[in-house]
Each structure stands twice: as C-alpha cells, then as structure tokens.
Amino acid sequence: MIRIIVVEDHPIFADGLLGLFRDLPEVEVVGVAGTAETAIELVEQNAPDVVLMDLHLPGMSGVEATARIRARHPAVAVLALTMLSDDETIVAAVRAGARGYLLKEAPPAEIIRSLQAVAAGQVVFGSSAGSRVLAALATETVRPRPLPELTDREREVLDLVAAGLTNHAIAQRLFLSEKTIRNHVSNIFAKLGVSGRAEAVARARDADLGV
C-alpha cells in the first residue's frame, strides 16, 4: 500500500486526482492539503510514503514545503505536479529534494506510474518535463549557487551546530526554548536544501557563510 498526501489548492484538479487514486487498491490517500503549511502538518501526523506536491501555492511555496518535509522526513518522497516549467523552478524543486517532476498536463497513466516509481525509491521526470529538467540542471552546474539568505539568528544557530552543540545545548546558550531552536534548525535545513546537520555545515562552508 502506498500512502499519499495530495497538496493542491485548486479544488477541481484535486478532486480529479482523488478520483484517479480512488480506483487504485494499492494507493491510500491519507490527507489532502490546499496550502504548504497544512501539508507539513499532515506529513507530521500521517507519515505518508509520497507527497504529491503542487509548487504554486498560496503563502509558502511548494518548493519550500518540499525542502522542509525532506529535511524532517527524509524517507518521504515528494513528487512535484505543477504547471510551472521554468528552469528556475525545476532546479529549485530538485535541489529542495523532489524525487520527481511532472507537469499537470501529464496523462493519468503517467501520473500513476510516476507515483509508483518514486514510492519505490526511483527518480522520475515526466516525458513533457524531462528534457527541461536535464537542460536546467546541466546549466545550473556551471552557475555559482547563490548564498542562502539566513537570518542573523539562523547564522548564530548554525555556528553552534557547526561547533557540535545539541539543540538542548544551543537553547541554553541562547536562552531560548528547545522548540524554538528546532524550528530554527528546520528552517536552516530548508534554506540550505539539506537533510542533516553535517550536510548543513558542509553546505554553509561551501557557500562561504563563515561557519
């Protein structure tokens, strides 16, 4: 059984997806979200296998939601299903941790195959988006990556992470709650596009953030 969460802010398209999955005995929809914030909460509550993620959402973007979900739940696969096909969005989604990228014009059979593939640990780019993904990533490899925009507090927390302090120790050092530190660390992971503390430190050093 593949447990999925559908993230889509257009009710008609969301209903179409639900109807598509309703007839698949191997797929169980465990949540539907119209915003990124709700999607993150549903992932926390339901531990899905796959999140089918629209990238253009009100408020927080689907790209940022993807990064946060992957940072907190690296075992959860995110399959982007979107109308956005510009190079910047493609690269951002892949860097955020999306395991697949489909355009909404993809036929239902392709959506189903892609869902099954990412659930099995594969990386999938739809036929209509594949060439754009490859071209965008090839171009991206020769461009300098922009420095992540961390707040002063996030940089301070990252410095202490690099020093090997736990969240509890950082909270005591900065006179903040441990929950606040966890939130800062999650935001840092999302902005850096990483899923762990060591990777965050390495990414920051590569970007010359002074860590």
Salt bridges, closest charged atoms under 4 A:
GLU8 OE1 - LYS104 NZ 2.78
ASP9 OD1 - HIS10 NE2 3.83
GLU28 OE1 - ARG3 NH1 3.83
GLU44 OE2 - ARG72 NH1 3.65
GLU44 OE2 - HIS73 NE2 3.20
ASP54 OD2 - LYS104 NZ 3.38
GLU64 OE2 - ARG68 NH2 2.77
ASP87 OD1 - ARG132 NH2 3.32
GLU140 OE2 - ARG95 NE 3.57
GLU154 OE1 - LYS191 NZ 2.92
GLU156 OE1 - ARG153 NH1 2.88
GLU178 OE1 - HIS168 ND1 3.43
